[in-house]
């Protein structure tokens, strides 16, 4: 059963981001600060009354060479392509505008459910403008105030009316996805992997719309390969906004155990590559960098390019880097062994006694400095999760944890146990039970 998608659409400053944040709530990401990666919160999986859905905020598109109307059109087109339900947000205080009518025209061509949310309804002028919006010609109008919580329950009930509470049957096969910017060679890599094993590819419908999962057989085991490459339509809408190739990649990331981030060796590393890797880490997924089109590079060595990669992706120094050519299949054989190694590491469990020995040694080797007469003490450490591995430290006062000491402890764990290719999470709790 596919998880439905809801898109928020409307011109700038009508309150899309405020509503987005309200619906998503305080979903704190696993890794709150990844240096070098700025993340626009344009997408999030969330739920309401146990009904899961993806939420897309089409705000924040910055297309400098396009006029305002074009930008609005592109937002609406993207929402139509991606969403099951479109929430069309208008500004009740300002009333109906020409740009609202542009969005209306595009949305009416779709067969999607459209809910018109008339925002800022706590303001007197909005009540006077209410009936003007009926001119838009949609069925459902809900006055709201994102800031004052007005109409929120009614809006959410309407959005999720036809969604179902989902009980998912777990598929225990390892799932990995090939993600990356447009035109880095994702399709070629997918085909190369599948053809390499001379397997009859059985396509099974993915749990996400437009996604096809392929079964890859390798050394007698079955793996699910999630295709993001074939998911993008050829339409100019997606070609013109790189950011929106993200949305489809993000859905695939959510469903994966491991993400292969494909980098085009010819073009080098871009900020967008960092965004995509950052999302995979934030979701706690295993990570492997795949430098594709390596056969075309003659002026640099693997060692030099790896040094460049490590400098650019300082937030993911634990991720292995594989150099290959999907087209010629040169060095393709080096990829699956790395996938299997990372698969083992994302589920690695460390015995509590061994873990405590390592942490105690690390603590005594580098006793944290005291702060205002208080010094951090670590009493006990245990592993409390896998995929990604998570470690919980019982301490005297978690307020005494400095990020540099947290980094030190992570490095010590990595030095002693093989967590290549997986983020690890450190959580600190006060021994006296205060969270």
ZIGI-V821254 format. One record per helix or strand of 2 or more residues. SS is the DSSP state (A for helix, B for strand). FROM is the first residue (numbers start at 0). LEN is the number of residues. If there is no record, write none. Layout:
ss,from,len
SS,FROM,LEN
SS,FROM,LEN
This chain:
ss,from,len
B,3,6
A,15,9
B,42,6
B,50,7
A,67,15
B,84,7
A,97,11
B,112,7
A,123,13
B,139,4
A,151,8
B,174,5
A,185,11
B,202,3
B,211,7
B,220,7
A,228,3
A,235,5
A,241,14
B,257,7
A,270,12
B,285,7
A,293,3
A,301,11
A,313,3
B,319,4
A,332,14
A,351,14
B,377,8
B,389,6
A,397,3
A,402,14
B,424,6
